[in-house]
Amino acid sequence: MKIIFIILMLFSSFSYANSVSEISSNSLDSFLQDEIIDGDKLKVYKKKLSKFIEKFKGAQLAIADVNGMVCDFCARGIEKTFKKDINVKNVDVDLDSGTVMIIYPSSVDIDVEDIKQKILMNGQNVLKVKIFGI
């Protein structure tokens, strides 16, 4: 019985690891590729990212790597904060990967410090923010 449990745990760990992609380039195309490029890395689920950005061609995407998000309450607080910003077109908070994806119009100058401050006001720490054109 213990052997079956261990095998199941190993298989599920392997499956989970394969569903998360490391992101490391300022080119959005590299987010959607399977290869890992040298530089800063952010965890993002490729299918979720593709679906999230599909209606926002020509906009900008900010992805924040957040430390300390452990519950749905944390995630919803961050989401509400960004939805109050008139410049934000869409926001997605992913507890599993610890990322916040925010879509802005191309006409807006994204203020990374503002993103960090909004997340900090909700009790979380931002490790890094990357901005991409869609």
C-alpha positions in Angstrom: 0.0 0.0 0.0 2.8 2.4 0.9 4.5 1.7 -2.5 1.4 2.5 -4.4 1.0 5.8 -2.4 4.6 6.7 -3.1 4.2 6.0 -6.8 1.1 8.1 -7.0 2.8 11.0 -5.2 5.8 10.8 -7.6 3.5 10.7 -10.7 1.4 13.6 -9.5 4.5 15.7 -8.7 5.9 15.0 -12.1 2.6 16.0 -13.8 2.3 19.2 -11.8 5.9 20.2 -12.6 5.2 19.7 -16.3 2.2 22.0 -16.3 4.1 25.0 -15.1 6.4 26.9 -17.5 9.3 29.1 -16.5 9.1 32.5 -18.1 12.2 34.5 -18.5 12.2 36.9 -21.5 10.7 40.3 -22.2 9.2 38.7 -25.4 5.7 37.4 -24.8 6.4 34.7 -27.5 8.9 33.1 -25.1 6.2 32.7 -22.5 4.3 30.5 -24.9 7.3 28.3 -25.9 8.5 25.2 -24.0 12.1 26.3 -23.7 13.6 28.2 -20.8 15.6 31.4 -21.6 18.3 32.8 -19.3 17.2 35.7 -17.1 14.5 36.4 -14.6 11.9 33.6 -14.3 8.2 33.7 -13.5 5.9 30.7 -13.2 2.9 30.9 -15.4 0.5 28.3 -16.7 0.8 28.6 -20.5 -2.8 27.7 -21.3 -4.2 30.0 -18.7 -2.0 32.9 -20.0 -3.1 32.3 -23.6 -6.7 32.4 -22.7 -6.3 35.4 -20.4 -4.7 37.5 -23.2 -6.6 36.4 -26.2 -9.1 39.3 -26.2 -6.5 42.0 -25.5 -4.2 42.1 -28.6 -2.2 45.3 -28.7 -2.5 45.8 -24.9 0.2 45.4 -22.3 0.6 42.6 -19.7 2.2 43.0 -16.3 3.0 39.8 -14.5 4.0 40.1 -10.8 5.6 37.2 -8.9 4.1 37.5 -5.4 5.4 36.0 -2.2 3.0 35.2 0.6 -0.3 34.5 -1.2 -1.6 31.4 0.5 -5.4 31.7 0.6 -8.3 32.7 -1.6 -9.0 35.7 0.6 -5.5 37.1 -0.2 -6.1 36.5 -3.9 -9.6 38.2 -3.9 -8.3 41.2 -2.1 -5.6 41.8 -4.7 -8.0 41.2 -7.5 -10.5 43.8 -6.0 -7.8 46.3 -5.6 -6.7 46.1 -9.2 -10.3 46.1 -10.6 -10.8 49.5 -8.9 -8.1 51.0 -11.1 -9.7 52.5 -14.3 -6.5 51.7 -16.3 -6.8 47.9 -15.6 -8.6 46.0 -18.3 -8.4 42.6 -16.7 -6.7 40.9 -13.7 -6.0 37.3 -12.8 -4.6 36.1 -9.5 -3.2 32.6 -9.4 -2.5 31.1 -6.0 -0.9 27.9 -7.4 1.8 29.8 -9.3 1.9 32.9 -7.0 1.4 35.3 -9.8 -0.8 38.3 -10.6 -1.4 39.0 -14.3 -2.7 42.5 -15.1 -3.8 43.8 -18.5 -3.4 47.5 -19.3 -4.1 49.4 -22.5 -1.1 50.2 -24.7 -1.6 53.9 -24.1 -0.9 53.6 -20.3 2.6 53.9 -18.8 2.7 51.0 -16.4 4.0 52.0 -13.0 5.8 49.0 -11.5 5.9 50.7 -8.1 2.2 51.2 -8.1 1.7 47.5 -8.8 4.0 46.6 -5.9 2.3 49.1 -3.6 -1.2 47.7 -4.4 -0.1 44.2 -3.7 1.7 45.3 -0.5 -1.4 47.0 0.7 -3.0 43.6 0.7 -0.3 42.1 2.8 1.8 40.4 0.1 5.3 41.0 -1.2 6.2 41.4 -4.8 9.4 39.6 -5.8 9.5 41.0 -9.4 7.3 42.4 -12.1 7.7 41.9 -15.8 5.9 43.9 -18.5 5.1 42.6 -22.0 3.4 43.8 -25.1 0.6 41.5 -26.3 
